[in-house]
């Protein structure tokens, strides 16, 4: 029996590996580009507003919402409409 879920994947698709890499990083170490003002900031340095059900990350320069994470009855939703790029 495999101890690691990656050991259970046979063959694999190159796209799968890219997605694994995209979602296995420490998000606080990434940089994010604001879609409204084009400012690039370290995500971990930005203030987070909200509580246990919803949080918003705002651009330090223009105040636009970069990310919004919220809990629903079916899981969690992450919206990034205010971000142009996430660098990791």
PyMOL Python script that loads the backbone (N, CA, C, O; Angstrom):
from pymol import cmd

cmd.read_pdbstr("""\
ATOM      1  N   UNK A   1       0.846  -1.175   0.000  1.00  0.00           N
ATOM      2  CA  UNK A   1       0.000   0.000   0.000  1.00  0.00           C
ATOM      3  C   UNK A   1       0.888   1.234   0.000  1.00  0.00           C
ATOM      4  O   UNK A   1       1.844   1.333   0.769  1.00  0.00           O
ATOM      5  N   UNK A   2       0.558   2.155  -0.864  1.00  0.00           N
ATOM      6  CA  UNK A   2       1.342   3.378  -0.986  1.00  0.00           C
ATOM      7  C   UNK A   2       1.067   4.314   0.183  1.00  0.00           C
ATOM      8  O   UNK A   2      -0.071   4.444   0.635  1.00  0.00           O
ATOM      9  N   UNK A   3       2.127   4.968   0.668  1.00  0.00           N
ATOM     10  CA  UNK A   3       1.976   5.950   1.737  1.00  0.00           C
ATOM     11  C   UNK A   3       1.713   7.345   1.191  1.00  0.00           C
ATOM     12  O   UNK A   3       1.163   8.198   1.888  1.00  0.00           O
ATOM     13  N   UNK A   4       2.101   7.573  -0.038  1.00  0.00           N
ATOM     14  CA  UNK A   4       1.979   8.892  -0.643  1.00  0.00           C
ATOM     15  C   UNK A   4       0.969   8.814  -1.774  1.00  0.00           C
ATOM     16  O   UNK A   4       1.019   7.885  -2.580  1.00  0.00           O
ATOM     17  N   UNK A   5       0.040   9.787  -1.849  1.00  0.00           N
ATOM     18  CA  UNK A   5      -0.980   9.768  -2.899  1.00  0.00           C
ATOM     19  C   UNK A   5      -0.338   9.812  -4.285  1.00  0.00           C
ATOM     20  O   UNK A   5      -0.898   9.269  -5.238  1.00  0.00           O
ATOM     21  N   UNK A   6       0.837  10.455  -4.414  1.00  0.00           N
ATOM     22  CA  UNK A   6       1.510  10.528  -5.717  1.00  0.00           C
ATOM     23  C   UNK A   6       1.917   9.148  -6.200  1.00  0.00           C
ATOM     24  O   UNK A   6       2.030   8.925  -7.405  1.00  0.00           O
ATOM     25  N   UNK A   7       2.143   8.204  -5.269  1.00  0.00           N
ATOM     26  CA  UNK A   7       2.515   6.850  -5.653  1.00  0.00           C
ATOM     27  C   UNK A   7       1.344   6.101  -6.281  1.00  0.00           C
ATOM     28  O   UNK A   7       1.546   5.075  -6.931  1.00  0.00           O
ATOM     29  N   UNK A   8       0.129   6.599  -6.095  1.00  0.00           N
ATOM     30  CA  UNK A   8      -1.052   5.930  -6.627  1.00  0.00           C
ATOM     31  C   UNK A   8      -1.358   6.338  -8.062  1.00  0.00           C
ATOM     32  O   UNK A   8      -2.188   5.708  -8.717  1.00  0.00           O
ATOM     33  N   UNK A   9      -0.707   7.374  -8.554  1.00  0.00           N
ATOM     34  CA  UNK A   9      -0.973   7.876  -9.891  1.00  0.00           C
ATOM     35  C   UNK A   9      -0.087   7.139 -10.881  1.00  0.00           C
ATOM     36  O   UNK A   9       1.140   7.148 -10.777  1.00  0.00           O
ATOM     37  N   UNK A  10      -0.732   6.508 -11.832  1.00  0.00           N
ATOM     38  CA  UNK A  10       0.008   5.769 -12.846  1.00  0.00           C
ATOM     39  C   UNK A  10       0.178   6.632 -14.081  1.00  0.00           C
ATOM     40  O   UNK A  10      -0.748   7.336 -14.486  1.00  0.00           O
ATOM     41  N   UNK A  11       1.337   6.582 -14.670  1.00  0.00           N
ATOM     42  CA  UNK A  11       1.583   7.312 -15.911  1.00  0.00           C
ATOM     43  C   UNK A  11       1.607   8.802 -15.679  1.00  0.00           C
ATOM     44  O   UNK A  11       2.675   9.399 -15.543  1.00  0.00           O
ATOM     45  N   UNK A  12       0.480   9.381 -15.635  1.00  0.00           N
ATOM     46  CA  UNK A  12       0.390  10.816 -15.405  1.00  0.00           C
ATOM     47  C   UNK A  12       0.391  11.588 -16.697  1.00  0.00           C
ATOM     48  O   UNK A  12       0.819  11.089 -17.738  1.00  0.00           O
ATOM     49  N   UNK A  13      -0.071  12.757 -16.625  1.00  0.00           N
ATOM     50  CA  UNK A  13      -0.149  13.687 -17.731  1.00  0.00           C
ATOM     51  C   UNK A  13       0.737  14.865 -17.372  1.00  0.00           C
ATOM     52  O   UNK A  13       0.726  15.305 -16.222  1.00  0.00           O
ATOM     53  N   UNK A  14       1.512  15.397 -18.326  1.00  0.00           N
ATOM     54  CA  UNK A  14       2.354  16.550 -18.000  1.00  0.00           C
ATOM     55  C   UNK A  14       1.563  17.710 -17.411  1.00  0.00           C
ATOM     56  O   UNK A  14       2.072  18.437 -16.558  1.00  0.00           O
ATOM     57  N   UNK A  15       0.336  17.888 -17.853  1.00  0.00           N
ATOM     58  CA  UNK A  15      -0.507  18.949 -17.303  1.00  0.00           C
ATOM     59  C   UNK A  15      -0.839  18.721 -15.851  1.00  0.00           C
ATOM     60  O   UNK A  15      -0.964  19.676 -15.084  1.00  0.00           O
ATOM     61  N   UNK A  16      -0.983  17.467 -15.460  1.00  0.00           N
ATOM     62  CA  UNK A  16      -1.255  17.136 -14.067  1.00  0.00           C
ATOM     63  C   UNK A  16      -0.109  17.579 -13.180  1.00  0.00           C
ATOM     64  O   UNK A  16      -0.322  18.109 -12.090  1.00  0.00           O
ATOM     65  N   UNK A  17       1.107  17.358 -13.652  1.00  0.00           N
ATOM     66  CA  UNK A  17       2.273  17.754 -12.857  1.00  0.00           C
ATOM     67  C   UNK A  17       2.328  19.267 -12.689  1.00  0.00           C
ATOM     68  O   UNK A  17       2.707  19.762 -11.627  1.00  0.00           O
ATOM     69  N   UNK A  18       1.955  19.998 -13.724  1.00  0.00           N
ATOM     70  CA  UNK A  18       1.943  21.458 -13.626  1.00  0.00           C
ATOM     71  C   UNK A  18       0.904  21.908 -12.605  1.00  0.00           C
ATOM     72  O   UNK A  18       1.158  22.814 -11.812  1.00  0.00           O
ATOM     73  N   UNK A  19      -0.267  21.275 -12.626  1.00  0.00           N
ATOM     74  CA  UNK A  19      -1.299  21.624 -11.646  1.00  0.00           C
ATOM     75  C   UNK A  19      -0.861  21.264 -10.234  1.00  0.00           C
ATOM     76  O   UNK A  19      -1.131  22.015  -9.297  1.00  0.00           O
ATOM     77  N   UNK A  20      -0.187  20.124 -10.064  1.00  0.00           N
ATOM     78  CA  UNK A  20       0.320  19.761  -8.742  1.00  0.00           C
ATOM     79  C   UNK A  20       1.305  20.804  -8.245  1.00  0.00           C
ATOM     80  O   UNK A  20       1.286  21.181  -7.073  1.00  0.00           O
ATOM     81  N   UNK A  21       2.164  21.268  -9.140  1.00  0.00           N
ATOM     82  CA  UNK A  21       3.140  22.286  -8.769  1.00  0.00           C
ATOM     83  C   UNK A  21       2.430  23.599  -8.444  1.00  0.00           C
ATOM     84  O   UNK A  21       2.817  24.305  -7.512  1.00  0.00           O
ATOM     85  N   UNK A  22       1.395  23.921  -9.210  1.00  0.00           N
ATOM     86  CA  UNK A  22       0.691  25.186  -9.006  1.00  0.00           C
ATOM     87  C   UNK A  22      -0.036  25.242  -7.675  1.00  0.00           C
ATOM     88  O   UNK A  22      -0.220  26.326  -7.120  1.00  0.00           O
ATOM     89  N   UNK A  23      -0.452  24.099  -7.153  1.00  0.00           N
ATOM     90  CA  UNK A  23      -1.243  24.113  -5.930  1.00  0.00           C
ATOM     91  C   UNK A  23      -0.523  23.521  -4.725  1.00  0.00           C
ATOM     92  O   UNK A  23      -1.159  23.225  -3.713  1.00  0.00           O
ATOM     93  N   UNK A  24       0.782  23.344  -4.817  1.00  0.00           N
ATOM     94  CA  UNK A  24       1.494  22.760  -3.686  1.00  0.00           C
ATOM     95  C   UNK A  24       2.459  23.736  -3.028  1.00  0.00           C
ATOM     96  O   UNK A  24       3.292  23.318  -2.223  1.00  0.00           O
ATOM     97  N   UNK A  25       2.370  25.005  -3.341  1.00  0.00           N
ATOM     98  CA  UNK A  25       3.305  25.989  -2.815  1.00  0.00           C
ATOM     99  C   UNK A  25       2.735  26.679  -1.576  1.00  0.00           C
ATOM    100  O   UNK A  25       1.546  26.575  -1.275  1.00  0.00           O
ATOM    101  N   UNK A  26       3.601  27.373  -0.879  1.00  0.00           N
ATOM    102  CA  UNK A  26       3.170  28.192   0.253  1.00  0.00           C
ATOM    103  C   UNK A  26       2.686  29.521  -0.307  1.00  0.00           C
ATOM    104  O   UNK A  26       3.486  30.336  -0.765  1.00  0.00           O
ATOM    105  N   UNK A  27       1.392  29.737  -0.271  1.00  0.00           N
ATOM    106  CA  UNK A  27       0.815  30.912  -0.928  1.00  0.00           C
ATOM    107  C   UNK A  27       1.297  32.218  -0.317  1.00  0.00           C
ATOM    108  O   UNK A  27       1.276  33.249  -0.988  1.00  0.00           O
ATOM    109  N   UNK A  28       1.728  32.200   0.929  1.00  0.00           N
ATOM    110  CA  UNK A  28       2.194  33.445   1.546  1.00  0.00           C
ATOM    111  C   UNK A  28       3.536  33.893   0.973  1.00  0.00           C
ATOM    112  O   UNK A  28       3.944  35.037   1.178  1.00  0.00           O
ATOM    113  N   UNK A  29       4.226  33.003   0.257  1.00  0.00           N
ATOM    114  CA  UNK A  29       5.518  33.360  -0.329  1.00  0.00           C
ATOM    115  C   UNK A  29       5.384  33.834  -1.777  1.00  0.00           C
ATOM    116  O   UNK A  29       6.388  34.175  -2.403  1.00  0.00           O
ATOM    117  N   UNK A  30       4.185  33.860  -2.312  1.00  0.00           N
ATOM    118  CA  UNK A  30       3.982  34.252  -3.706  1.00  0.00           C
ATOM    119  C   UNK A  30       3.877  35.765  -3.846  1.00  0.00           C
ATOM    120  O   UNK A  30       3.721  36.488  -2.861  1.00  0.00           O
ATOM    121  N   UNK A  31       3.965  36.224  -5.076  1.00  0.00           N
ATOM    122  CA  UNK A  31       3.719  37.637  -5.397  1.00  0.00           C
ATOM    123  C   UNK A  31       2.469  37.689  -6.251  1.00  0.00           C
ATOM    124  O   UNK A  31       2.179  36.769  -7.016  1.00  0.00           O
ATOM    125  N   UNK A  32       1.736  38.779  -6.109  1.00  0.00           N
ATOM    126  CA  UNK A  32       0.467  38.917  -6.812  1.00  0.00           C
ATOM    127  C   UNK A  32       0.425  40.274  -7.502  1.00  0.00           C
ATOM    128  O   UNK A  32       0.839  41.289  -6.942  1.00  0.00           O
ATOM    129  N   UNK A  33      -0.087  40.267  -8.738  1.00  0.00           N
ATOM    130  CA  UNK A  33      -0.200  41.514  -9.508  1.00  0.00           C
ATOM    131  C   UNK A  33      -1.659  41.956  -9.530  1.00  0.00           C
ATOM    132  O   UNK A  33      -2.548  41.190  -9.899  1.00  0.00           O
ATOM    133  N   UNK A  34      -1.887  43.193  -9.132  1.00  0.00           N
ATOM    134  CA  UNK A  34      -3.235  43.751  -9.087  1.00  0.00           C
ATOM    135  C   UNK A  34      -3.728  44.030 -10.510  1.00  0.00           C
ATOM    136  O   UNK A  34      -3.010  44.633 -11.307  1.00  0.00           O
ATOM    137  N   UNK A  35      -4.944  43.597 -10.828  1.00  0.00           N
ATOM    138  CA  UNK A  35      -5.518  43.827 -12.153  1.00  0.00           C
ATOM    139  C   UNK A  35      -5.916  45.280 -12.341  1.00  0.00           C
ATOM    140  O   UNK A  35      -5.989  45.753 -13.475  1.00  0.00           O
ATOM    141  N   UNK A  36      -6.171  45.992 -11.268  1.00  0.00           N
ATOM    142  CA  UNK A  36      -6.622  47.384 -11.380  1.00  0.00           C
ATOM    143  C   UNK A  36      -5.472  48.364 -11.563  1.00  0.00           C
ATOM    144  O   UNK A  36      -5.554  49.256 -12.408  1.00  0.00           O
ATOM    145  N   UNK A  37      -4.391  48.215 -10.778  1.00  0.00           N
ATOM    146  CA  UNK A  37      -3.312  49.218 -10.830  1.00  0.00           C
ATOM    147  C   UNK A  37      -1.966  48.632 -11.237  1.00  0.00           C
ATOM    148  O   UNK A  37      -0.989  49.372 -11.350  1.00  0.00           O
ATOM    149  N   UNK A  38      -1.890  47.325 -11.460  1.00  0.00           N
ATOM    150  CA  UNK A  38      -0.683  46.645 -11.934  1.00  0.00           C
ATOM    151  C   UNK A  38       0.434  46.557 -10.893  1.00  0.00           C
ATOM    152  O   UNK A  38       1.558  46.191 -11.237  1.00  0.00           O
ATOM    153  N   UNK A  39       0.157  46.877  -9.647  1.00  0.00           N
ATOM    154  CA  UNK A  39       1.154  46.780  -8.594  1.00  0.00           C
ATOM    155  C   UNK A  39       1.414  45.325  -8.253  1.00  0.00           C
ATOM    156  O   UNK A  39       0.477  44.531  -8.160  1.00  0.00           O
ATOM    157  N   UNK A  40       2.687  44.965  -8.064  1.00  0.00           N
ATOM    158  CA  UNK A  40       3.063  43.615  -7.631  1.00  0.00           C
ATOM    159  C   UNK A  40       3.456  43.687  -6.169  1.00  0.00           C
ATOM    160  O   UNK A  40       4.288  44.507  -5.781  1.00  0.00           O
ATOM    161  N   UNK A  41       2.847  42.816  -5.346  1.00  0.00           N
ATOM    162  CA  UNK A  41       3.095  42.791  -3.909  1.00  0.00           C
ATOM    163  C   UNK A  41       3.331  41.366  -3.452  1.00  0.00           C
ATOM    164  O   UNK A  41       2.844  40.421  -4.072  1.00  0.00           O
ATOM    165  N   UNK A  42       4.073  41.212  -2.377  1.00  0.00           N
ATOM    166  CA  UNK A  42       4.194  39.920  -1.736  1.00  0.00           C
ATOM    167  C   UNK A  42       2.877  39.607  -1.039  1.00  0.00           C
ATOM    168  O   UNK A  42       2.423  40.384  -0.199  1.00  0.00           O
ATOM    169  N   UNK A  43       2.265  38.493  -1.375  1.00  0.00           N
ATOM    170  CA  UNK A  43       0.940  38.182  -0.823  1.00  0.00           C
ATOM    171  C   UNK A  43       0.971  38.107   0.699  1.00  0.00           C
ATOM    172  O   UNK A  43       0.032  38.544   1.364  1.00  0.00           O
ATOM    173  N   UNK A  44       2.042  37.556   1.246  1.00  0.00           N
ATOM    174  CA  UNK A  44       2.134  37.442   2.695  1.00  0.00           C
ATOM    175  C   UNK A  44       2.262  38.768   3.406  1.00  0.00           C
ATOM    176  O   UNK A  44       2.059  38.840   4.618  1.00  0.00           O
ATOM    177  N   UNK A  45       2.595  39.822   2.676  1.00  0.00           N
ATOM    178  CA  UNK A  45       2.747  41.134   3.311  1.00  0.00           C
ATOM    179  C   UNK A  45       1.463  41.944   3.302  1.00  0.00           C
ATOM    180  O   UNK A  45       1.402  43.009   3.917  1.00  0.00           O
ATOM    181  N   UNK A  46       0.431  41.454   2.612  1.00  0.00           N
ATOM    182  CA  UNK A  46      -0.814  42.210   2.481  1.00  0.00           C
ATOM    183  C   UNK A  46      -1.755  41.935   3.643  1.00  0.00           C
ATOM    184  O   UNK A  46      -1.758  40.846   4.218  1.00  0.00           O
ATOM    185  N   UNK A  47      -2.545  42.932   3.975  1.00  0.00           N
ATOM    186  CA  UNK A  47      -3.517  42.785   5.054  1.00  0.00           C
ATOM    187  C   UNK A  47      -4.696  41.939   4.597  1.00  0.00           C
ATOM    188  O   UNK A  47      -5.086  41.984   3.431  1.00  0.00           O
ATOM    189  N   UNK A  48      -5.252  41.178   5.506  1.00  0.00           N
ATOM    190  CA  UNK A  48      -6.419  40.338   5.241  1.00  0.00           C
ATOM    191  C   UNK A  48      -7.568  40.847   6.101  1.00  0.00           C
ATOM    192  O   UNK A  48      -7.423  41.002   7.314  1.00  0.00           O
ATOM    193  N   UNK A  49      -8.719  41.109   5.464  1.00  0.00           N
ATOM    194  CA  UNK A  49      -9.916  41.545   6.175  1.00  0.00           C
ATOM    195  C   UNK A  49     -10.921  40.401   6.197  1.00  0.00           C
ATOM    196  O   UNK A  49     -11.008  39.630   5.240  1.00  0.00           O
ATOM    197  N   UNK A  50     -11.663  40.289   7.262  1.00  0.00           N
ATOM    198  CA  UNK A  50     -12.736  39.303   7.301  1.00  0.00           C
ATOM    199  C   UNK A  50     -12.694  38.451   8.546  1.00  0.00           C
ATOM    200  O   UNK A  50     -12.049  38.789   9.538  1.00  0.00           O
ATOM    201  N   UNK A  51     -13.402  37.330   8.468  1.00  0.00           N
ATOM    202  CA  UNK A  51     -13.521  36.443   9.612  1.00  0.00           C
ATOM    203  C   UNK A  51     -13.442  34.999   9.192  1.00  0.00           C
ATOM    204  O   UNK A  51     -12.814  34.673   8.184  1.00  0.00           O
ATOM    205  N   UNK A  52     -14.075  34.130   9.958  1.00  0.00           N
ATOM    206  CA  UNK A  52     -13.946  32.699   9.705  1.00  0.00           C
ATOM    207  C   UNK A  52     -14.720  32.226   8.468  1.00  0.00           C
ATOM    208  O   UNK A  52     -14.427  31.151   7.945  1.00  0.00           O
ATOM    209  N   UNK A  53     -15.700  33.004   7.989  1.00  0.00           N
ATOM    210  CA  UNK A  53     -16.488  32.584   6.824  1.00  0.00           C
ATOM    211  C   UNK A  53     -16.026  33.220   5.526  1.00  0.00           C
ATOM    212  O   UNK A  53     -16.230  32.647   4.455  1.00  0.00           O
ATOM    213  N   UNK A  54     -15.412  34.388   5.597  1.00  0.00           N
ATOM    214  CA  UNK A  54     -14.964  35.063   4.376  1.00  0.00           C
ATOM    215  C   UNK A  54     -13.789  35.969   4.693  1.00  0.00           C
ATOM    216  O   UNK A  54     -13.790  36.685   5.694  1.00  0.00           O
ATOM    217  N   UNK A  55     -12.786  35.927   3.825  1.00  0.00           N
ATOM    218  CA  UNK A  55     -11.656  36.842   3.953  1.00  0.00           C
ATOM    219  C   UNK A  55     -11.391  37.488   2.597  1.00  0.00           C
ATOM    220  O   UNK A  55     -11.640  36.896   1.547  1.00  0.00           O
ATOM    221  N   UNK A  56     -10.884  38.705   2.648  1.00  0.00           N
ATOM    222  CA  UNK A  56     -10.519  39.434   1.433  1.00  0.00           C
ATOM    223  C   UNK A  56      -9.100  39.937   1.578  1.00  0.00           C
ATOM    224  O   UNK A  56      -8.689  40.401   2.641  1.00  0.00           O
ATOM    225  N   UNK A  57      -8.363  39.838   0.492  1.00  0.00           N
ATOM    226  CA  UNK A  57      -7.009  40.394   0.440  1.00  0.00           C
ATOM    227  C   UNK A  57      -7.086  41.577  -0.509  1.00  0.00           C
ATOM    228  O   UNK A  57      -7.524  41.447  -1.653  1.00  0.00           O
ATOM    229  N   UNK A  58      -6.658  42.726  -0.023  1.00  0.00           N
ATOM    230  CA  UNK A  58      -6.758  43.943  -0.839  1.00  0.00           C
ATOM    231  C   UNK A  58      -5.378  44.427  -1.272  1.00  0.00           C
ATOM    232  O   UNK A  58      -4.379  44.197  -0.591  1.00  0.00           O
ATOM    233  N   UNK A  59      -5.345  45.091  -2.402  1.00  0.00           N
ATOM    234  CA  UNK A  59      -4.117  45.682  -2.920  1.00  0.00           C
ATOM    235  C   UNK A  59      -3.654  46.775  -1.962  1.00  0.00           C
ATOM    236  O   UNK A  59      -4.446  47.619  -1.543  1.00  0.00           O
ATOM    237  N   UNK A  60      -2.381  46.755  -1.623  1.00  0.00           N
ATOM    238  CA  UNK A  60      -1.841  47.763  -0.702  1.00  0.00           C
ATOM    239  C   UNK A  60      -1.774  49.134  -1.355  1.00  0.00           C
ATOM    240  O   UNK A  60      -1.740  50.148  -0.658  1.00  0.00           O
ATOM    241  N   UNK A  61      -1.754  49.181  -2.683  1.00  0.00           N
ATOM    242  CA  UNK A  61      -1.616  50.457  -3.374  1.00  0.00           C
ATOM    243  C   UNK A  61      -2.962  51.114  -3.665  1.00  0.00           C
ATOM    244  O   UNK A  61      -3.152  52.287  -3.344  1.00  0.00           O
ATOM    245  N   UNK A  62      -3.911  50.372  -4.274  1.00  0.00           N
ATOM    246  CA  UNK A  62      -5.181  50.997  -4.679  1.00  0.00           C
ATOM    247  C   UNK A  62      -6.383  50.522  -3.861  1.00  0.00           C
ATOM    248  O   UNK A  62      -7.463  51.102  -3.975  1.00  0.00           O
ATOM    249  N   UNK A  63      -6.223  49.489  -3.047  1.00  0.00           N
ATOM    250  CA  UNK A  63      -7.309  49.011  -2.191  1.00  0.00           C
ATOM    251  C   UNK A  63      -8.291  48.068  -2.863  1.00  0.00           C
ATOM    252  O   UNK A  63      -9.256  47.637  -2.232  1.00  0.00           O
ATOM    253  N   UNK A  64      -8.067  47.738  -4.126  1.00  0.00           N
ATOM    254  CA  UNK A  64      -8.971  46.803  -4.816  1.00  0.00           C
ATOM    255  C   UNK A  64      -8.865  45.411  -4.213  1.00  0.00           C
ATOM    256  O   UNK A  64      -7.815  45.037  -3.689  1.00  0.00           O
ATOM    257  N   UNK A  65      -9.946  44.643  -4.284  1.00  0.00           N
ATOM    258  CA  UNK A  65      -9.917  43.248  -3.844  1.00  0.00           C
ATOM    259  C   UNK A  65      -9.065  42.433  -4.806  1.00  0.00           C
ATOM    260  O   UNK A  65      -9.331  42.417  -6.008  1.00  0.00           O
ATOM    261  N   UNK A  66      -8.041  41.757  -4.288  1.00  0.00           N
ATOM    262  CA  UNK A  66      -7.220  40.865  -5.098  1.00  0.00           C
ATOM    263  C   UNK A  66      -7.748  39.446  -5.035  1.00  0.00           C
ATOM    264  O   UNK A  66      -7.868  38.770  -6.056  1.00  0.00           O
ATOM    265  N   UNK A  67      -8.059  39.003  -3.837  1.00  0.00           N
ATOM    266  CA  UNK A  67      -8.536  37.643  -3.611  1.00  0.00           C
ATOM    267  C   UNK A  67      -9.668  37.673  -2.600  1.00  0.00           C
ATOM    268  O   UNK A  67      -9.718  38.533  -1.720  1.00  0.00           O
ATOM    269  N   UNK A  68     -10.569  36.723  -2.745  1.00  0.00           N
ATOM    270  CA  UNK A  68     -11.648  36.550  -1.766  1.00  0.00           C
ATOM    271  C   UNK A  68     -11.829  35.053  -1.566  1.00  0.00           C
ATOM    272  O   UNK A  68     -12.037  34.314  -2.528  1.00  0.00           O
ATOM    273  N   UNK A  69     -11.750  34.614  -0.338  1.00  0.00           N
ATOM    274  CA  UNK A  69     -11.978  33.204  -0.008  1.00  0.00           C
ATOM    275  C   UNK A  69     -13.174  33.141   0.932  1.00  0.00           C
ATOM    276  O   UNK A  69     -13.272  33.899   1.897  1.00  0.00           O
ATOM    277  N   UNK A  70     -14.078  32.221   0.625  1.00  0.00           N
ATOM    278  CA  UNK A  70     -15.249  32.092   1.502  1.00  0.00           C
ATOM    279  C   UNK A  70     -15.640  30.635   1.665  1.00  0.00           C
ATOM    280  O   UNK A  70     -15.443  29.795   0.787  1.00  0.00           O
ATOM    281  N   UNK A  71     -16.196  30.385   2.820  1.00  0.00           N
ATOM    282  CA  UNK A  71     -16.697  29.047   3.140  1.00  0.00           C
ATOM    283  C   UNK A  71     -18.147  28.968   2.729  1.00  0.00           C
ATOM    284  O   UNK A  71     -18.922  29.887   2.994  1.00  0.00           O
ATOM    285  N   UNK A  72     -18.526  27.866   2.077  1.00  0.00           N
ATOM    286  CA  UNK A  72     -19.921  27.628   1.744  1.00  0.00           C
ATOM    287  C   UNK A  72     -20.338  26.323   2.409  1.00  0.00           C
ATOM    288  O   UNK A  72     -19.525  25.672   3.064  1.00  0.00           O
ATOM    289  N   UNK A  73     -21.582  25.943   2.247  1.00  0.00           N
ATOM    290  CA  UNK A  73     -22.042  24.678   2.816  1.00  0.00           C
ATOM    291  C   UNK A  73     -21.403  23.485   2.102  1.00  0.00           C
ATOM    292  O   UNK A  73     -21.343  22.388   2.659  1.00  0.00           O
ATOM    293  N   UNK A  74     -20.926  23.696   0.872  1.00  0.00           N
ATOM    294  CA  UNK A  74     -20.350  22.592   0.100  1.00  0.00           C
ATOM    295  C   UNK A  74     -18.832  22.601   0.073  1.00  0.00           C
ATOM    296  O   UNK A  74     -18.224  21.689  -0.488  1.00  0.00           O
ATOM    297  N   UNK A  75     -18.200  23.618   0.672  1.00  0.00           N
ATOM    298  CA  UNK A  75     -16.742  23.675   0.646  1.00  0.00           C
ATOM    299  C   UNK A  75     -16.252  25.105   0.674  1.00  0.00           C
ATOM    300  O   UNK A  75     -16.906  25.986   1.233  1.00  0.00           O
ATOM    301  N   UNK A  76     -15.102  25.333   0.071  1.00  0.00           N
ATOM    302  CA  UNK A  76     -14.512  26.663   0.029  1.00  0.00           C
ATOM    303  C   UNK A  76     -14.418  27.144  -1.421  1.00  0.00           C
ATOM    304  O   UNK A  76     -14.245  26.352  -2.347  1.00  0.00           O
ATOM    305  N   UNK A  77     -14.535  28.454  -1.587  1.00  0.00           N
ATOM    306  CA  UNK A  77     -14.449  29.070  -2.903  1.00  0.00           C
ATOM    307  C   UNK A  77     -13.365  30.141  -2.850  1.00  0.00           C
ATOM    308  O   UNK A  77     -13.337  30.956  -1.929  1.00  0.00           O
ATOM    309  N   UNK A  78     -12.485  30.139  -3.828  1.00  0.00           N
ATOM    310  CA  UNK A  78     -11.443  31.144  -3.939  1.00  0.00           C
ATOM    311  C   UNK A  78     -11.673  31.926  -5.219  1.00  0.00           C
ATOM    312  O   UNK A  78     -11.667  31.355  -6.309  1.00  0.00           O
ATOM    313  N   UNK A  79     -11.877  33.230  -5.090  1.00  0.00           N
ATOM    314  CA  UNK A  79     -12.061  34.102  -6.246  1.00  0.00           C
ATOM    315  C   UNK A  79     -10.836  34.995  -6.360  1.00  0.00           C
ATOM    316  O   UNK A  79     -10.343  35.521  -5.362  1.00  0.00           O
ATOM    317  N   UNK A  80     -10.348  35.160  -7.584  1.00  0.00           N
ATOM    318  CA  UNK A  80      -9.167  36.001  -7.809  1.00  0.00           C
ATOM    319  C   UNK A  80      -9.424  36.957  -8.967  1.00  0.00           C
ATOM    320  O   UNK A  80      -8.535  37.179  -9.789  1.00  0.00           O
ATOM    321  N   UNK A  81     -10.604  37.515  -9.044  1.00  0.00           N
ATOM    322  CA  UNK A  81     -10.948  38.391 -10.158  1.00  0.00           C
ATOM    323  C   UNK A  81     -10.127  39.670 -10.159  1.00  0.00           C
ATOM    324  O   UNK A  81      -9.943  40.285 -11.209  1.00  0.00           O
ATOM    325  N   UNK A  82      -9.635  40.077  -9.002  1.00  0.00           N
ATOM    326  CA  UNK A  82      -8.863  41.321  -8.927  1.00  0.00           C
ATOM    327  C   UNK A  82      -7.385  41.148  -9.151  1.00  0.00           C
ATOM    328  O   UNK A  82      -6.631  42.120  -9.112  1.00  0.00           O
ATOM    329  N   UNK A  83      -6.957  39.924  -9.387  1.00  0.00           N
ATOM    330  CA  UNK A  83      -5.529  39.658  -9.587  1.00  0.00           C
ATOM    331  C   UNK A  83      -5.264  39.346 -11.053  1.00  0.00           C
ATOM    332  O   UNK A  83      -5.991  38.575 -11.679  1.00  0.00           O
ATOM    333  N   UNK A  84      -4.230  39.947 -11.581  1.00  0.00           N
ATOM    334  CA  UNK A  84      -3.843  39.657 -12.964  1.00  0.00           C
ATOM    335  C   UNK A  84      -2.973  38.406 -13.013  1.00  0.00           C
ATOM    336  O   UNK A  84      -3.185  37.544 -13.866  1.00  0.00           O
ATOM    337  N   UNK A  85      -2.000  38.293 -12.114  1.00  0.00           N
ATOM    338  CA  UNK A  85      -1.103  37.147 -12.062  1.00  0.00           C
ATOM    339  C   UNK A  85      -0.771  36.792 -10.628  1.00  0.00           C
ATOM    340  O   UNK A  85      -0.798  37.641  -9.737  1.00  0.00           O
ATOM    341  N   UNK A  86      -0.460  35.534 -10.422  1.00  0.00           N
ATOM    342  CA  UNK A  86       0.082  35.045  -9.156  1.00  0.00           C
ATOM    343  C   UNK A  86       1.405  34.381  -9.508  1.00  0.00           C
ATOM    344  O   UNK A  86       1.434  33.433 -10.293  1.00  0.00           O
ATOM    345  N   UNK A  87       2.496  34.868  -8.937  1.00  0.00           N
ATOM    346  CA  UNK A  87       3.835  34.354  -9.242  1.00  0.00           C
ATOM    347  C   UNK A  87       4.280  33.415  -8.137  1.00  0.00           C
ATOM    348  O   UNK A  87       4.258  33.784  -6.963  1.00  0.00           O
ATOM    349  N   UNK A  88       4.686  32.202  -8.498  1.00  0.00           N
ATOM    350  CA  UNK A  88       5.167  31.243  -7.499  1.00  0.00           C
ATOM    351  C   UNK A  88       6.348  30.481  -8.034  1.00  0.00           C
ATOM    352  O   UNK A  88       6.897  29.625  -7.339  1.00  0.00           O
TER     353      UNK A  88
END
""", "prot")
cmd.dss("prot")
cmd.show_as("cartoon", "prot")
cmd.util.cbc("prot")
cmd.orient("prot")
